[in-house]
Amino acid sequence: MKNKTGTISGFVLGLTGFLLLFKLIFLNNIPPEDELAPGIVVFVAVLNGLLFAFIGYKIQNYLRKKEN
């Protein structure tokens, strides 16, 4: 589990960060009558989480190599 910390924290940070920014930026400006496709929003949030998980994995490996 120790070697997955960067990946898991990156995924959680990317997913929640996207959803928070989406709510603060887009949902406040869209009238309630307009329909949003919630599946697309969740899909993009997961993709963003995967991108941040990859970045977290790379940072963790870089720091591990730097210690040795």
VEXNUMI-152752 format. One record per atom (N, C-alpha, C, O): x, y negated, z negated. Coordinates in steps of 0.1 Angstrom, whole numbers, padded with zeros to 4 digits, always signed. Atoms other than C-alpha are relative to their C-alpha. Layout:
<nodes>
XYZ
...
</nodes>
This chain:
<nodes>
+0008+0012+0000
+0000+0000+0000
+0009-0013+0000
+0004-0023+0005
-0009+0012+0001
+0030-0023-0006
+0003-0005+0014
+0005-0017+0015
-0004+0004-0014
+0039-0023+0031
-0012-0005+0008
-0010-0010+0019
+0012+0005-0007
+0003-0033+0041
-0005-0013-0005
-0015-0019+0000
+0004+0012+0006
+0001-0064+0020
-0001-0012+0010
-0011-0019+0010
+0001+0011-0010
+0009-0088+0049
-0011+0001+0010
-0017-0008+0014
+0011-0002-0010
-0015-0072+0073
-0014-0002-0006
-0022-0009+0000
+0013+0001+0006
-0044-0070+0049
-0003-0015-0004
-0014-0020-0001
+0002+0014+0004
-0039-0106+0035
-0002-0009+0013
-0010-0018+0013
+0001+0007-0013
-0035-0119+0071
-0014+0002+0006
-0020-0008+0011
+0013-0003-0005
-0067-0102+0082
-0011-0008-0008
-0020-0014-0002
+0010+0006+0008
-0087-0115+0053
+0000-0016+0001
-0010-0022+0002
-0002+0014-0002
-0073-0150+0056
-0005-0005+0014
-0012-0015+0015
+0005+0003-0014
-0080-0151+0094
-0015+0001+0001
-0021-0008+0007
+0014-0002-0001
-0115-0138+0091
-0008-0010-0008
-0017-0017-0003
+0007+0010+0008
-0127-0160+0062
+0003-0014+0004
-0006-0023+0004
-0003+0013-0004
-0109-0190+0075
-0008-0004+0013
-0012-0015+0014
+0008+0003-0012
-0126-0188+0109
-0015-0002-0004
-0021-0012+0001
+0014+0002+0004
-0160-0183+0093
-0003-0013-0007
-0013-0019-0005
+0001+0012+0007
-0155-0212+0070
+0001-0012+0009
-0008-0021+0008
-0001+0011-0009
-0143-0235+0097
-0012-0001+0010
-0017-0011+0014
+0012+0000-0009
-0172-0224+0120
-0012-0006-0007
-0020-0013-0001
+0011+0005+0007
-0197-0232+0093
+0002-0015-0002
-0008-0023+0000
-0002+0014+0002
-0182-0266+0085
+0000-0008+0012
-0005-0020+0012
-0001+0008-0013
-0176-0277+0121
-0012+0001+0008
-0018-0009+0013
+0011-0003-0010
-0203-0261+0142
-0014+0000-0005
-0023-0006+0000
+0013-0002+0005
-0232-0251+0121
-0006-0013-0005
-0019-0015-0005
+0005+0013+0004
-0236-0286+0106
-0005-0009+0011
-0013-0017+0009
+0004+0009-0011
-0239-0302+0140
-0010+0007+0010
-0014+0000+0019
+0010-0007-0009
-0263-0276+0156
-0013-0001-0007
-0015+0003-0018
+0013+0000+0006
-0300-0281+0151
-0005+0014-0003
-0001+0023+0005
+0005-0013+0003
-0318-0252+0135
-0008+0007+0011
-0010+0019+0012
+0008-0006-0011
-0340-0247+0166
+0009+0007+0010
+0004+0016+0017
-0009-0007-0009
-0310-0237+0187
+0004+0014-0005
+0006+0016-0017
-0004-0014+0004
-0302-0200+0187
+0014+0002+0003
+0020-0002+0013
-0013-0004-0001
-0268-0187+0181
+0001+0015+0001
-0007+0022-0005
-0002-0015+0000
-0256-0152+0189
+0009+0004-0011
+0021+0002-0010
-0008-0003+0011
-0244-0140+0156
+0010+0011+0002
+0021+0012-0004
-0010-0010-0003
-0227-0110+0171
+0012-0005+0006
+0023+0000+0004
-0012+0007-0006
-0204-0132+0191
+0008-0006-0010
+0021-0006-0010
-0007+0007+0010
-0195-0152+0161
+0008+0010-0009
+0020+0008-0012
-0007-0011+0008
-0186-0120+0141
+0011+0006+0008
+0022+0009+0003
-0011-0006-0008
-0167-0106+0170
+0012-0009+0001
+0023-0004+0000
-0011+0009-0001
-0146-0137+0174
+0007-0001-0014
+0019-0002-0014
-0007+0001+0014
-0140-0138+0136
+0009+0012-0002
+0019+0011-0008
-0008-0012+0001
-0128-0102+0137
+0013-0001+0009
+0024+0003+0005
-0012+0002-0009
-0105-0110+0167
+0010-0009-0007
+0022-0007-0006
-0009+0010+0006
-0091-0140+0148
+0006+0007-0012
+0018+0005-0015
-0006-0008+0011
-0086-0117+0117
+0011+0009+0005
+0021+0010-0002
-0010-0009-0006
-0067-0092+0139
+0012-0008+0004
+0024-0003+0002
-0011+0008-0004
-0045-0120+0152
+0008-0004-0012
+0020-0004-0012
-0007+0004+0012
-0037-0132+0117
+0006+0012-0007
+0017+0010-0013
-0006-0012+0005
-0031-0096+0106
+0013+0003+0007
+0023+0007+0000
-0012-0002-0008
-0005-0093+0134
+0011-0010-0005
+0022-0006-0006
-0009+0010+0005
+0011-0125+0123
+0005+0003-0014
+0017+0001-0017
-0004-0004+0013
+0011-0114+0087
+0010+0012+0000
+0019+0012-0008
-0009-0012-0001
+0027-0081+0097
+0014-0004+0004
+0024+0000-0001
-0013+0005-0005
+0055-0099+0116
+0007-0008-0011
+0019-0006-0012
-0007+0008+0011
+0062-0123+0087
+0005+0009-0010
+0016+0007-0016
-0004-0009+0011
+0063-0095+0062
+0013+0008+0005
+0022+0010-0003
-0012-0007-0005
+0088-0075+0084
+0012-0009+0001
+0023-0005-0002
-0011+0009-0001
+0109-0106+0090
+0006-0002-0014
+0018-0002-0016
-0005+0003+0014
+0111-0113+0052
+0007+0013-0006
+0016+0012-0013
-0006-0013+0005
+0119-0076+0045
+0014+0002+0006
+0023+0006-0001
-0014-0001-0007
+0148-0076+0070
+0009-0010-0006
+0021-0008-0007
-0009+0011+0005
+0161-0109+0056
+0005+0004-0014
+0016+0000-0018
-0005-0004+0014
+0163-0094+0020
+0012+0010+0001
+0021+0009-0007
-0011-0010-0001
+0185-0065+0032
+0013-0005+0005
+0023+0002+0006
</nodes>
